[in-house]
Amino acid sequence: ELARERGGAEMAAAEQEGTQAGLREEVASLTAQVSQLEAQVGTLQEDTASSAAKAESRVAESAAREAESGARGELEARCAAAEAAHEAESAARGELEARC
């Protein structure tokens, strides 16, 4: 009887040890999966930061082009005004010369 109980206890201990070993393997597997996911999250964060920087750069370039276009338009308007003033001055000079 005692030997049978001892054998049963040994079997239960072996079974429990096997269960614990299986749980340790599962924990190790889950830990590895978590590490992989953390690495993927890091990569995604880097990609997101890179994409955001590129988008900011494109926005800045677009704003610079708009500013350049505005400055070019203002310069063209000033040139047109200067040409008109020069033409008016020439016309006035011509009229003055005609009078003299």
N, CA, C and O of each residue as an XYZ file, in Angstrom:
400
protein
N       0.833     -1.193      0.000
C       0.000      0.000      0.000
C       0.872      1.250      0.000
O       0.666      2.161     -0.801
N       1.830      1.284      0.888
C       2.728      2.434      0.992
C       3.507      2.626     -0.305
O       3.702      3.755     -0.755
N       3.950      1.528     -0.900
C       4.693      1.596     -2.158
C       3.803      2.136     -3.259
O       4.260      2.900     -4.109
N       2.552      1.753     -3.251
C       1.615      2.228     -4.265
C       1.390      3.733     -4.096
O       1.349      4.472     -5.079
N       1.244      4.180     -2.853
C       1.058      5.611     -2.594
C       2.303      6.389     -3.001
O       2.223      7.472     -3.581
N       3.489      5.791     -2.671
C       4.734      6.449     -3.043
C       4.841      6.531     -4.571
O       5.252      7.558     -5.111
N       4.479      5.475     -5.246
C       4.508      5.459     -6.717
C       3.539      6.489     -7.277
O       3.863      7.186     -8.239
N       2.352      6.592     -6.684
C       1.375      7.585     -7.135
C       1.872      9.000     -6.907
O       1.683      9.887     -7.738
N       2.522      9.194     -5.746
C       3.065     10.518     -5.443
C       4.184     10.863     -6.412
O       4.293     12.007     -6.853
N       5.024      9.873     -6.748
C       6.112     10.114     -7.687
C       5.560     10.433     -9.074
O       6.080     11.301     -9.775
N       4.502      9.723     -9.459
C       3.878      9.989    -10.761
C       3.278     11.399    -10.783
O       3.402     12.121    -11.772
N       2.628     11.777     -9.681
C       2.042     13.115     -9.606
C       3.135     14.174     -9.660
O       2.975     15.201    -10.319
N       4.243     13.927     -8.971
C       5.358     14.878     -8.979
C       5.953     14.985    -10.378
O       6.276     16.082    -10.836
N       6.097     13.857    -11.054
C       6.639     13.854    -12.417
C       5.681     14.588    -13.354
O       6.112     15.342    -14.226
N       4.402     14.365    -13.171
C       3.406     15.034    -14.008
C       3.445     16.546    -13.774
O       3.380     17.340    -14.713
N       3.555     16.925    -12.488
C       3.624     18.348    -12.151
C       4.904     18.965    -12.724
O       4.888     20.093    -13.217
N       5.996     18.230    -12.658
C       7.258     18.716    -13.209
C       7.145     18.890    -14.721
O       7.659     19.860    -15.278
N       6.474     17.954    -15.381
C       6.251     18.057    -16.821
C       5.379     19.265    -17.155
O       5.642     19.983    -18.120
N       4.353     19.480    -16.359
C       3.481     20.634    -16.570
C       4.269     21.931    -16.401
O       4.126     22.861    -17.194
N       5.105     21.983    -15.360
C       5.915     23.184    -15.127
C       6.901     23.417    -16.269
O       7.138     24.554    -16.676
N       7.468     22.331    -16.776
C       8.404     22.456    -17.899
C       7.665     22.989    -19.122
O       8.182     23.843    -19.842
N       6.457     22.486    -19.355
C       5.656     22.980    -20.471
C       5.306     24.451    -20.315
O       5.317     25.211    -21.283
N       4.993     24.845    -19.076
C       4.680     26.242    -18.815
C       5.914     27.127    -19.014
O       5.809     28.236    -19.538
N       7.078     26.633    -18.594
C       8.315     27.400    -18.804
C       8.579     27.593    -20.299
O       8.982     28.675    -20.727
N       8.352     26.543    -21.086
C       8.534     26.653    -22.533
C       7.557     27.663    -23.126
O       7.925     28.462    -23.987
N       6.321     27.621    -22.663
C       5.305     28.558    -23.161
C       5.672     30.002    -22.790
O       5.527     30.912    -23.605
N       6.148     30.204    -21.554
C       6.578     31.537    -21.127
C       7.746     32.009    -21.985
O       7.785     33.168    -22.398
N       8.690     31.125    -22.253
C       9.837     31.494    -23.086
C       9.377     31.870    -24.494
O       9.863     32.841    -25.074
N       8.436     31.096    -25.039
C       7.909     31.386    -26.368
C       7.189     32.735    -26.385
O       7.381     33.531    -27.304
N       6.368     32.989    -25.377
C       5.649     34.253    -25.300
C       6.611     35.426    -25.110
O       6.396     36.504    -25.663
N       7.656     35.216    -24.338
C       8.661     36.261    -24.137
C       9.340     36.592    -25.461
O       9.578     37.761    -25.762
N       9.651     35.576    -26.244
C      10.264     35.791    -27.558
C       9.307     36.555    -28.474
O       9.720     37.454    -29.207
N       8.026     36.190    -28.424
C       7.039     36.887    -29.249
C       6.926     38.358    -28.838
O       6.823     39.241    -29.690
N       6.947     38.610    -27.537
C       6.881     39.991    -27.044
C       8.095     40.771    -27.536
O       7.969     41.924    -27.947
N       9.271     40.146    -27.496
C      10.484     40.817    -27.973
C      10.359     41.159    -29.456
O      10.741     42.252    -29.875
N       9.825     40.230    -30.251
C       9.632     40.484    -31.677
C       8.651     41.632    -31.892
O       8.875     42.499    -32.735
N       7.569     41.631    -31.127
C       6.575     42.703    -31.265
C       7.155     44.046    -30.857
O       6.866     45.063    -31.487
N       7.970     44.062    -29.810
C       8.616     45.310    -29.393
C       9.540     45.822    -30.491
O       9.597     47.024    -30.751
N      10.258     44.914    -31.131
C      11.140     45.305    -32.227
C      10.322     45.870    -33.389
O      10.710     46.867    -33.998
N       9.191     45.233    -33.693
C       8.326     45.732    -34.761
C       7.765     47.106    -34.418
O       7.685     47.978    -35.283
N       7.381     47.300    -33.172
C       6.875     48.604    -32.730
C       7.967     49.659    -32.898
O       7.693     50.766    -33.362
N       9.196     49.324    -32.527
C      10.311     50.257    -32.697
C      10.500     50.628    -34.156
O      10.702     51.796    -34.485
N      10.433     49.634    -35.027
C      10.574     49.890    -36.461
C       9.437     50.781    -36.961
O       9.668     51.715    -37.729
N       8.220     50.492    -36.527
C       7.080     51.312    -36.940
C       7.213     52.747    -36.435
O       6.858     53.689    -37.143
N       7.716     52.916    -35.226
C       7.915     54.260    -34.693
C       8.957     55.012    -35.523
O       8.791     56.197    -35.811
N      10.025     54.321    -35.902
C      11.050     54.952    -36.734
C      10.473     55.320    -38.091
O      10.721     56.414    -38.598
N       9.693     54.399    -38.690
C       9.072     54.673    -39.988
C       8.118     55.857    -39.892
O       8.073     56.703    -40.784
N       7.360     55.909    -38.807
C       6.407     57.005    -38.616
C       7.147     58.329    -38.477
O       6.749     59.333    -39.068
N       8.214     58.329    -37.703
C       9.000     59.556    -37.526
C       9.609     59.997    -38.857
O       9.630     61.186    -39.176
N      10.097     59.041    -39.618
C      10.682     59.356    -40.923
C       9.625     59.924    -41.862
O       9.872     60.909    -42.558
N       8.450     59.306    -41.881
C       7.364     59.791    -42.737
C       6.925     61.185    -42.319
O       6.653     62.034    -43.168
N       6.857     61.421    -41.025
C       6.465     62.749    -40.529
C       7.501     63.793    -40.935
O       7.145     64.901    -41.336
N       8.778     63.443    -40.832
C       9.833     64.382    -41.221
C       9.757     64.689    -42.714
O       9.927     65.837    -43.125
N       9.503     63.663    -43.519
C       9.377     63.876    -44.969
C       8.180     64.762    -45.277
O       8.265     65.650    -46.125
N       7.063     64.525    -44.592
C       5.868     65.339    -44.811
C       6.130     66.790    -44.422
O       5.732     67.709    -45.138
N       6.802     66.997    -43.285
C       7.129     68.359    -42.856
C       8.041     69.028    -43.876
O       7.894     70.217    -44.160
N       8.971     68.275    -44.421
C       9.876     68.817    -45.427
C       9.105     69.229    -46.675
O       9.356     70.293    -47.242
N       8.160     68.381    -47.105
C       7.352     68.707    -48.285
C       6.507     69.954    -48.036
O       6.360     70.792    -48.925
N       5.956     70.078    -46.836
C       5.150     71.256    -46.500
C       6.032     72.507    -46.526
O       5.630     73.542    -47.058
N       7.224     72.411    -45.955
C       8.135     73.552    -45.946
C       8.542     73.936    -47.372
O       8.602     75.119    -47.707
N       8.819     72.936    -48.203
C       9.172     73.213    -49.603
C       8.017     73.883    -50.327
O       8.225     74.819    -51.099
N       6.808     73.412    -50.084
C       5.632     74.007    -50.716
C       5.453     75.452    -50.266
O       5.157     76.321    -51.087
N       5.627     75.716    -48.992
C       5.509     77.084    -48.475
C       6.588     77.975    -49.081
O       6.327     79.135    -49.400
N       7.791     77.444    -49.239
C       8.877     78.221    -49.849
C       8.553     78.539    -51.303
O       8.803     79.653    -51.765
N       7.996     77.567    -52.031
C       7.615     77.816    -53.429
C       6.528     78.882    -53.511
O       6.572     79.755    -54.377
N       5.546     78.807    -52.599
C       4.483     79.807    -52.590
C       5.046     81.189    -52.285
O       4.655     82.170    -52.917
N       5.959     81.273    -51.323
C       6.576     82.557    -50.982
C       7.374     83.097    -52.160
O       7.324     84.290    -52.459
N       8.114     82.207    -52.832
C       8.896     82.617    -53.999
C       7.982     83.111    -55.110
O       8.267     84.112    -55.767
N       6.879     82.396    -55.309
C       5.920     82.791    -56.338
C       5.312     84.156    -56.008
O       5.152     85.003    -56.886
N       4.977     84.358    -54.734
C       4.433     85.651    -54.312
C       5.436     86.768    -54.511
O       5.085     87.849    -54.983
N       6.700     86.506    -54.149
C       7.749     87.516    -54.322
C       7.957     87.806    -55.799
O       8.147     88.960    -56.182
N       7.924     86.773    -56.632
C       8.090     86.959    -58.078
C       6.944     87.821    -58.625
O       7.166     88.724    -59.431
N       5.711     87.528    -58.171
C       4.558     88.318    -58.618
C       4.687     89.774    -58.206
O       4.373     90.673    -58.987
N       5.150     90.012    -56.977
C       5.331     91.384    -56.494
C       6.407     92.099    -57.314
O       6.247     93.271    -57.656
N       7.494     91.405    -57.629
C       8.568     91.980    -58.428
C       8.067     92.317    -59.836
O       8.387     93.373    -60.381
N       7.284     91.413    -60.413
C       6.736     91.668    -61.750
C       5.812     92.879    -61.727
O       5.816     93.682    -62.660
N       5.015     93.016    -60.660
C       4.123     94.173    -60.549
C       4.937     95.463    -60.418
O       4.580     96.475    -61.022
N       6.014     95.445    -59.646
C       6.863     96.629    -59.501
C       7.521     96.996    -60.835
O       7.621     98.170    -61.190
N       7.964     95.973    -61.560
C       8.578     96.222    -62.870
C       7.562     96.843    -63.827
O       7.884     97.778    -64.561
N       6.345     96.325    -63.816
C       5.298     96.874    -64.683
C       5.007     98.324    -64.302
O       4.809     99.166    -65.178
N       4.981     98.620    -63.008
C       4.741     99.995    -62.562
C       5.891    100.900    -62.981
O       5.666    102.033    -63.406
N       7.126    100.407    -62.865
C       8.285    101.201    -63.279
C       8.256    101.455    -64.774
O       8.573    102.557    -65.221
N       7.878    100.451    -65.550
C       7.774    100.628    -67.005
C       6.692    101.650    -67.345
O       6.878    102.493    -68.223
N       5.562    101.568    -66.643
C       4.484    102.530    -66.884
C       4.935    103.944    -66.519
O       4.633    104.896    -67.238
N       5.654    104.084    -65.409
C       6.157    105.405    -65.006
C       7.152    105.924    -66.033
O       7.145    107.109    -66.369
N       8.018    105.025    -66.539
C       8.995    105.424    -67.548
C       8.285    105.871    -68.825
O       8.669    106.871    -69.431
N       7.268    105.147    -69.227
C       6.499    105.519    -70.425
C       5.807    106.867    -70.223
O       5.784    107.704    -71.125
N       5.244    107.067    -69.031
C       4.581    108.342    -68.748
C       5.602    109.473    -68.765
O       5.318    110.560    -69.269
N       6.797    109.221    -68.213
C       7.856    110.233    -68.210
C       8.295    110.543    -69.634
O       8.506    111.704    -69.985
N       8.431    109.509    -70.447
C       8.830    109.701    -71.851
C       7.773    110.503    -72.598
O       8.089    111.392    -73.390
N       6.502    110.170    -72.330
C       5.409    110.900    -72.992
C       5.424    112.356    -72.551
O       5.252    113.255    -73.374
N       5.626    112.592    -71.277
C       5.662    113.963    -70.772
C       6.844    114.719    -71.361
O       6.717    115.890    -71.720
N       7.996    114.054    -71.464
C       9.173    114.674    -72.053
C       8.907    115.014    -73.526
O       9.260    116.091    -74.008
N       8.278    114.071    -74.216
C       7.949    114.310    -75.628
C       7.000    115.492    -75.775
O       7.174    116.312    -76.677
N       6.023    115.591    -74.926
C       5.064    116.697    -74.973
C       5.767    118.020    -74.651
O       5.492    119.049    -75.268
N       6.672    117.973    -73.682
C       7.421    119.181    -73.305
C       8.316    119.636    -74.464
O       8.412    120.825    -74.767
N       8.967    118.657    -75.101
C       9.829    118.964    -76.228
C       9.018    119.536    -77.385
O       9.480    120.427    -78.098
N       7.808    119.018    -77.564
C       6.959    119.508    -78.649
C       6.546    120.964    -78.386
O       6.425    121.763    -79.315
N       6.339    121.282    -77.147
C       5.949    122.652    -76.787
C       7.112    123.627    -76.985
O       6.935    124.779    -77.380
N       8.309    123.109    -76.692
C       9.470    123.983    -76.776
C       9.850    124.091    -78.230
O      10.812    124.782    -78.567
